[in-house]
Amino acid sequence: MAAAQNLTSEREVRLHNLRQLTFEGENAEAYWSFEGDRLIFQSRPPGRDECDQIYVLDPATGERELASTGLGRTTCAYFYPGDDRILYSSTHHYARACPAPPDFSRGYVWPLYPSFDIFAANADGSHLQQLTTSFGYDAEATFSPTGHRIVFTSIRDGDLDLYSMAPDGSDVRRITDRLGYDGGAFFSPDGTQIVWRAHYPETEEEREDYLALLADGLIRPSVLDIYVADADGSNPRRLTANGAANFAPYWHPSGQQIAFSSNMDDPGGRNFELYVVNVDGSGLERVTWSEGFDGFPVFHPDGARLVFASNRNQSHEGNTNLFLADWRGEAAAGLQEAHGPPGAIR
């Protein structure tokens, strides 16, 4: 693993010994193995087509190996507890080619490719097994640390809701039912809660826009909020309410804090930074101060390190790489650049 210098600003007091793990292509959504010795992530290396594939990276050496088929489009990979198996979503079983990008004539939208299904495989990509078979978007799957359930997003009942299932794909249970997008869910370290991003249209105009886009396999992620609930979806609590795009929440191993990405401090909505917030919505704190995109923060299982994706030190416009930092979790008296009430529900 190569080191890079001067990657942090004086205001990024939570990050220490920041190191760059990737240096080319587009790289994002890196998640630790449960043992904490490998990362699984999606990447589009230079020279490939426009579709991401799944790779496993050794952060100590920088060595990485392709873990998906190399066909179609893949997203949202995660390790099984025990680290001998992996989860990811793919379109390769419907078509070998990369699906077409979305039409941005209706603004910035995310595509919901109906050919996405969830697969399991050995950590080296062998012995591929399809876990979901319903036509429509099935993706964003992650595992409970207890090993008993997978949480994922699906449109199988006509809306984008969260579901859970057994490790073999059986016993599927719907756990959210409010109109709107529920996605990117993760179990708490003890498996008793989930955190996720959501957009629930409030006005008739918002509902019409949401449903019209959904009918065309699209969503508009301009306003997203972070929610926490019990693992079965009960007792939902909203952690942000700032009119911004808050996404990619992830638990600290203590279960007391959640890291996430947001553009709440950029009126133009283009600059995303990392934040942490207490699980009750208090103590919102900005972590990064870098131009461009900082997102997908993921704590190491020991809580002492943080991996995230960033545009910093980019080799070309839009280049996104993975970075690893030691996490200074203790209070930094006099240095904390806190954002109090604006994004938190007290």
N, C-alpha and C positions, 0 to 999 in steps of 0.2 A: 504494500500500500504506500503510495507516494504521499508525501506531506506537502502542504501548501501554506504559505506564510501570509500574514496580514489579511486574513479572511473575515475577521470580526471587527466591529467598531467598539469604542470605549463604552457605548451604551448597552452592549450585549453582555451584561454582567453575569448572566446565567450560563453562558457558554465559555468553555475553557478548552484549550488544546484542540481547536477545530481543525479537522483533517478532511480533505477531499477524497472521496472513494472512487468516483468515476470522472472521466475527463472528456467524453465525447458522446454525441448522440443525445437522445432524450430519455431521461431516467427518472422514475418516480415510484411512489408507493412501496417503499422498502419496509419489510416487516421481519422482526427477529425470529429465529428459531426459538423454541422454548428453552433450549440449553444456552442460547445466547452466543453461539459461535458462528452462525451463518445468517445471511440476509436473503430473503426472496423478494424480487421486485420485477417490475415491468420496464422494458427498455426497447427503444428503437435505435439500434446502432447505425452509424453512417453506412450508406450503401444499401440498406434494407428498404422495403416498400414502406407504406405509410402506417403499417400496423405494428403495435407492440407485441412482443413475445415475453415469456417468463424466464428469468434467469435466477440462479442461486450464486451468491457471492460470498467468498471468504474475506471478511474485512481486514484480516491480519496480513494477507498476501496480495489481495486485489484480484485473485484468480476467480473467474466466473464461468459457469457452464449453463448452456441452454437446457431448460427443464420442460418446456412446452414442445409442441410438435413442429413449430416453425411455420405453420399454416394458419390461415384465417387471422382473426383478431383475438387477442387474449387480454384479460384484465384481472385485477384484484386477487392476487395469490396470497396464500397463507399456509403455514405449517400445521399439520396435525400435532397434538401433544405426543411426545415421543420422538418427533422430528424425522421419522422414517417415511412419512407420507406428506403430500402437499395437496392443497386445494387451489383451483383457479377456474375462471370462466373462459369459454372459448366458442368461436363460431366455426372452427375447422371442420366439424362433422356435417355442416350444411354446405360449405363451399371452401375450397382450398385457397381461393383468392381473398384478398383484403376487401371487406365491404366498403361501399362508397362512403365518403365523409358526409356529414349533414349539410343541409342547405342553410346558410347563414343569412338568407334574405329576410328572415323574420327575427333577426337579432342573434345574439350569442346564445346558442342552445347546445345541449348535450344529446347525442343520439342514444336511443334505447334499442339496439339491434335485437330483433325478435329471435335471431338465431343463437343468442347467447344461452348456453347451458353450463352447469357447474360440473366439473370433473375432479376426480381424485387420481393421484398417481404416486408411484414411488418418488422419493426425493430426486432421483436422477431422471425422472420423466417416464420411466418404464411402467408397464402394467396399468395403463390408463383405464379408468372406470368412469362411466357417465352416471352422475347422481340425480340429475333432474332431466325430465323428458317432456314437460308441458311446453307447447309452443308459446313463444313470447319471452320477454326479458327475464332471465334468472342469473343473477350476478351478485357481486359485492359480498361474498361469503367469507365468514371468519369463524374461528373455533373458540369454544369456551375453554379456559385453562383447565377446567375439571375434566374435559374430554368427553362430556356426555351429549353436547348439542352443538350444532352449527346454526348461526344466524345468517340470513341472506335477504336480498330484496327481490321481489317478483311481481309481475303484472298478471299473474295467472287468474286472479279474480276481478280483473278490470281496472285496478288502480295499483299504484306503486306502493306496496306495503311490505312490512317486515314479516318474515316467517322463520321458524326454526325447524330443524330436522335432526334425526339421529345421524351418527357418523357415516352410515351406509346409505343415506338418502331416504330412509323410511320415516314414518311417523311425522309427516309435515304438519305443522300447526301455524295458523295465522296469528300474529301477535300485535298488529296494529290494524285499525280499520277506519281512521279518519281520512277524509278526502284530501289528497295531496301526496307529495313525494316523501317517502321515508327511505333512507339509504345510509350506507357506510357505517353499519352498526358494529360495535365491539362489546364483548362481555367484560365485566369488571374482573379484577384479578381473582376474586373468590367465586366468580360465576353467578352471583346472585342478582346482578344488575346489567343493564345495557346502556350504552351511549350511542347516539346517532345524530345525523343531520336531517332536517326536515323543512319542507315548505308547505304550509297549509293555506290555500287561497281563502281570503276572508270576504271579499266583496263579490257581487255577481259578475262583474267584469273580470276579476281575477279568476273566478271559477271557469268562466267561458274560455278564457285564454289558456288556462291549464288543460282543460279537457280537449280543446282543439289541437293543441300541441301533442297531447298524449295520443290522440287518435292517429297522428302522423309519426308516432314513435319518437317524440322529442320532449324535452323538458327545458325550462328556462331557469338556470340556477342563480339568478341575480340576487335573490333574497333567500337565505337559508339560515336556520337557527339550530342550536345545539339543544338536544333533549336527553334526559336521563329517565329511566324507568326500571321497575323490577324486570327480571329476565323474561317473564311471561307477558310483558307489555303493560302490566298494571301500574298504577301510581305514577303516571308520566309527569315530569317536571321540566319546565323550560328554563335553560340557563342563560340564553342570550335573547335580546330583543332590541336590536340596534339598526334594523333596516338594511343590514349588510349581508354579504355572502360569507357565512361562517360554516366551515366544513372541516373534514378530516379530524374529528375528535379522537383522542386516544388517552387511555387511563395511565396515570402514574401507578407503578406497582403497589404503592401504599393504599390505593383506592380512594385517596383524599383529594386528588387534583386531576384535572383533565387538560391536556394540551390540545390546541386546535389552530387552524389557520383562518385568517379573516382579512378583508379589505376595509374594515371599519374606520381606519384612520386616513383613508384616501378618498377624498370627495369624488375623484374621477373613477374610482372603483377598480383600478388596474394594479395597484400595488398591494400584494398580500404579505402579511407578516405572521409570525407565530405568537401565540398568547397562551397563558395558563390561567385557569380559574378553579376555585374550590368547587367541590361537588355540590355544594349548596348554592352556587351562583355568586358567592362573595369573592373578594380578593382578586379581581381581574387584573392581570399584569401582562404588559407587552414584553416579549422576549427578544425579537429580532428587529433590526433597524437597517435593512438593506434594500436598495432599489430593486424593483422587479418582484419576483415570486419567491416566497418562502412558504413551504407547505408540507403536509404529510408528516408531522412530527410523531415519532414513535420511540418510546422509552425502552431501553434495554431491560431485560427481566430483573437486573439488580438495581435499577433505578438510578444508576450512577452515570449513564451515558444516554445520549439522544441522537438518533439519526433523523435526517430530514432531507427534503429536496429543495434546491435553490437555483436561482439564476446567477448568483454571485460567481465571480471569476469565470464568466462564460466565455467560450471560445468563439461563439458567433451568436447573433441575435436569436433569442429564444432557447438557447442551449440550457438544459436543466440537468443538474448533476446531484449526486447523493453526497451528503456531508455527515460527519460523525464528530460529536463534541462530548467532552466530559460535562456533566450537568451539575452546576452549583445550586443545589436545592435549598441551601440555607439562606436566610434573609440577607440581603446586601444593603446594610444600613446606609442611607444617604445616597444610594446609587439607583435604587429601584425607580424605574419610570412607570409609575402605576397609572392605570386608567380605572377610576373608581366606578361610579354608577352607570356611565353611558351604555355599557353592554351587558350589565348584570341585573338579574332580578333579585331584589333583596327580600 
